[in-house]
Amino acid sequence: MIPIFVVDRPFSLEILEGLAGFKDKFGILSHPFTTNNFKEKFRNFDLTKYKIGDSGIYQGKNMDYRNLFQEYLKMGVSHGIIKDYYRNPRKTLDSARLAIEEYKESGYDSSFKLVGVAQGDSAVSYLNNYAQQKRLGFEMVAIGGLLDKIEDHARLVKVKQEELVTQTLELIRNKYPKDDLFPLGIFNRSRIGLFKRIGVWGSDYKGWIFHYDIERSHRKGDRLKQVRDYLKTEIFPMINKERLLILSCSKKKRNVNGPAIEVYDGPAFKILRNYLKDNDGVDVRIISAKYGLISMNTEIEQYDEKMTLKKAIEYKKRYNREIRTLINSYKDVKFYGGSLYRLVLGTNNYTYTEGKIGQQLVQLKDWIYRTRN
């Protein structure tokens, strides 16, 4: 599965240029109503082969298919999406007929893949619309309209009907087991587990660019780094890895400030650092008495605080949704640490080390090295 980042200005692409280590593990999506300068930059962006053109109809703009496809050519897209109409399968199907006729007659099939869009108001109607467009000759049909519009907020959308999302994707996947499923506009960390289970090809994501601390950005001028770090630690590992280790912080620390994995120096962290020198098959989260639930790359400072029952209960409540999202996104989740730290995880589905410290360290090492990447 690939995250597809919505971009519409050069600054967005500048941020993504810092993801050289993730070449072709993500896509970019934009519409044709951008500047010629941006279109050229979009075309020349070389970190992904997945460049997707969206019709822009949800920006309140419209153009006929001949002109739309010409704009797609300017953008150098690999995939071009048809014009679809929210929860209106009949009008969308009519649009799909016009699109594929122009696509084939004008020879665009040698330049980009035309993507249909299924619309509906129930899982069954989505499947029917999807099937109709497949019969028209579309190799790939995206799934649109799964977002509920908010009144008086033309650019804001939210998903209310998670059941509709799940049922629609499952129904289409069961009928078309080999198709590349492309649900439009609903990428979210909380759905990564669902997408991985169903086998979603990709989904687009608007909010990625806002994951930074404004105050810190003003102070340090590091907005680009913050957003890149967010993608590197909170998005790609959840998509690309199947195992998650959650461990408690350690009393013993190195005399440094920096990434948590380098500061904590208990025996479990030494085992983990040795593994990470040559392997990258495990994602890691740490429950810190001071900082709460953090990534191993979170920058921390020296501290001397202990976990208490009160704090563990507070963290359990604070991180309940995030912990559930994490645990649902990996096939195998292991916890190493004390009982107060384990309390933070609640009753979610994971395994944990048991016994004396030495026994737990052996179990931890066995689990970490069981599968190497």
N, C-alpha and C positions, 0 to 999 in steps of 0.2 A: 504494500500500500504506500502511496506517496501523498504527502501534503502538498496542496497546490496554493501558492501564496498569491493573493490578489494584489496587483500592482497597477498604479496609474500615474506615477511620476518618477523621474530619475532617482530621487532620494531612496525610494523603495528598492530599486535595483542596486543602488550603492550599498545598502545594508546586506543584501543577499550575496553580493560579491565576496563577502567574508566567509562564505560557506564552501570554500574550495574542497574541503575534505568530504563533502556530501554531494559531489557531482552526480547528476542524474538520479538522485534520491529524493528530489522534489520537483515540482513544476511551477510555472508562473502563468497567471491568467490576467488578461486585460481586455478592454473594449476598444472599438475603433474611434471613439470620440475623444481621443487624446491628441497631443501635438505631434507634428511630424518628427520633431526632435526625439520625443519619447519613443515613437514607433521604431525609429532607427536603433535606439539603444536596446529596445525590447528584442528586435531582430538579431542584434549582435551579441546579446547576452549568451555566453558560452558554457555556463555551468549546468545547463539542463537541456535535454532534447525534447522536453515536454513544454511547449509554448502554446497556450490555449487562447483562442480568440472567442470572446463572448459578444453577443450581438449588441449589447448596450440598451436593449429595450426596457430594462428595469431602471435605467437612468432617465427614462421618459423620452428617449430619442429613438428614431427609426429611419431606416433606409432600405431600399429594395435590395434583393439578393445579389444582383449583378454588382452594385456598388459595394455592398457589404463584403462580398468575396474579394473584390479588388483591394479593399482595406486589409483583409486578412493576408493577402499576398504581401502587401507593404510591411506588415508586422512579422512576416516570416513564420506564421503559426504552423505547428504540427497538427493541431486539431482546431476545427472551427465549428462553433455551436450555432444551431439554427435559432430563429426567433420563436420563442414559446410564449404561451399566455397562461397566466396564473390560474390553476385549478379549472382550466378550460380545455379538456382533451380534444374536443371536436375542432376548435379553432387552431389548436396546436398541430393537429394532424393535417389540416389543410395547409398550414405553413410548411410542414415537413414535405408535403408533395411538391410544393413550389420550389423548395430549397434543393431537393435531390434532382429535380428536373434541370434546374439551372446548373447545378454542380456537374452533372454528367454531360450535358450538351456543350458546356463551355470548356470542358477538359480540366476542371480544377482537381479532379481525382488524382492527378499526378503531382499535385502541390501540397495538399493537406487532407487529413481525414475529416469528413463531414460528420458531425455528431448530432443525432436527433435528441429530442427531449420528451420524455414521457410526462404527462400531467394526468391528474385524477383527483378524486375526493375520497377514495377508499383504496385499500391494497389491491382489490380485484380490478377496479377501474384503471389503476396505474398499470397493472399487468397487461390488461387488454390494450391500452394505448401503446405500451412498450412493444407488444407483439405485432400490432398493426404497423408500427414504424419499421420493425425488423422485416416484415413482409414487403415493405416498400423498397428495401435494399440497403438499409442502414446497417453497417457492421457494428457500430457503437451507438447506443442510445443512453443519454444521461437521464437522471431522474430529478425533476424540478418540482417546485411548489410544496416541498415538505416543510417550509417555514410558514408560520402564521404571521400575517401582516398586523402591525399595530396601528390602530386608527390615529390619524393626524401625525404620524411619524413615517413619512414616505421612505426614509432611508434606514429605518430601524426595523429589524425583524427578530422574532424569537420562535423557538420551537416549543409548542405546548403539548403536542401529541406524540410523545416518544413511542407509543404503541404503533402509531401509523408508520413511523420511520422504520421500526423493527419489522413489522409485518410486511411492509412493502418490499424491503430489501430481501427478506427471507423468501418471499413468494417468487420474486423475480429470479433470485439465485437458484432456487429449486427447479424452476422451469428452464433456466438458461445457465447451466453449471459452468460453462466455459467462457461466458461473456465478461468483459471488463466493466464492472459496475462503477458508476460515476454519479453519486448523489451530489447535487449542486448546493453549495452554500451552507452545508451543515457540519463542516469539520469542527470538532471540539475534542479536547483531551478526554472528556468523559465518554466519548463514543469510540475511542480508539480500540478498546476491547471488543466492542460490537463489530466494528469494521474488520478487525483482524479475524474474528470468528467467522464472519460471513464471507470474507474474501473480497473486500472492496478494493477496486483498483486505485481510486483516488477521490479526494473531495477538497473543495476550495475553502479558503480561510481568509476572512477579511481582517479579523482583530489582531493578527500576529504582530503588527507594527507598533501596537500600543503597549507592549509589555516592557515597560521601563519605568523607573522611578524618576518623576519630574524634578524633584528637589535635587537628587543626586546628579541628574543630568545637567542641571544648571551649575552645580558646584564643580563637577569634574569634566563636563563636556564629553561624556562617554555614552551617549544614547545609542549609537551604533553598536558598541560593544555589549551593552546591556541586552539589546534585542537579539543579537547574535548568540549571546550566552544562553538566553532563554530558549532559543530554538535548539541549540546544541545539547542542552541538559534536560529540557522539559518536553520536547517534541520528538526528536529523532530517536532517542533511546527507547521511548515507549513504543514506537512503531517498529523499530528494527531488532529489538532484543526480546527474548522470551523468558528471561530469568531476572528476578529482582531480589536483591539482598537489602534488608532493613536491619540496621544494628544500632545499638545504643552508643553514645559517646563514651570516651574513656577518661578516667581521672588523670592518667598520665598524658602529658602533652609535650611536644617539642617547644623549645623557646623561640617560637616564630609566630607571626601572624600571616595568614594566607588561606589557601583552600583547605577545607576541613580535613580532607584526606591526608594532607601534609602536616596538619597541626596535631591531631590526635595520634597517640603513640602507644596505645595498649597493644597487647599481643594480637588481637583480632585485626587491628589496623596494619600491623606488620605483615601478617599473612596476606591481607588484601592488597597492600602495595606491591608485594612480590608477584602476586598473580597479575596485577594490572600492568606490570612491566612488559609482558609478552602476550597478554590476552585481553580481549575486549568483549567477552560474552555475557557479562553481568552488569546490570544497572544497579546503582547503589543509592540508598537514602539513609540518612542518619537522624536519630532522635536525640537532640541535644537538650540538656537540662536548661541551658540559657536561651538557645536560639530556636528551639522547637524542631519541627520536621524540615530538614534541609537536604540539599544535594551534596554530594561529596566534593563538588567544586565551589560551593558557597564560601565566600571570603569571611573568615571569622577572626576574632582577636582572642588573646589569652583571657581566661576566666577561671574562677574556682567556685562553681555552684553545683549543688547536688539536686537530683530529682527527688521531689516529695510527692506524697499522695495527692495533695491539693493541686500541684502543678500537673501531675499526670492526668487527673480528671479534667482539668482545664484544657490540656492539649488534646485529649480525646475528643472533647466537644469541638474545639477549634478546627481540628484537622480531619474530622469524620468524613466529610465529602471527598477530600483529597486522598485520603487513605483508601477509601472505597474505589476511587478512580484508578489509583495505582494498582491495587491488587487485582482489579478486574481486567487490567491491560496486559498481564503476564501469565504465562502458563504455569510458572513455578516460582513461588515466593517463599523465601526463608527469612526467619527472624533470629538474630543473635543478640542476647542482652538480658538484663535483669527483669524481675517481675513487674516493677513499677513502669519500666519503659514498655514492656509488653502490654500493659494495661491500656496504653495509648492506642494500640491497634484494634481494640475491641474484639468483636466476635467474627471478623472477616475470615475468609478462607486462606490460610497460610500454614506452613509448618514451622517448627522452631527447635532449636537445640535444647538438649536436656542434660541433667546430671551436674557433676562438679565442673569447675572451670576447665580443667584439662580435657575432660571428656567432651565438653561443648566445643572447644577449639579443634579437636580432632574431627568432630562432626561438621564444623564449619569448613575446615580445609577440604574434607572429602566432598562436600557439596559444591564448593567453589570450583574445584578441579575436575568435577565429574564430566563436564562437557567444556571443551576449549574451543574458542573462536580465534 
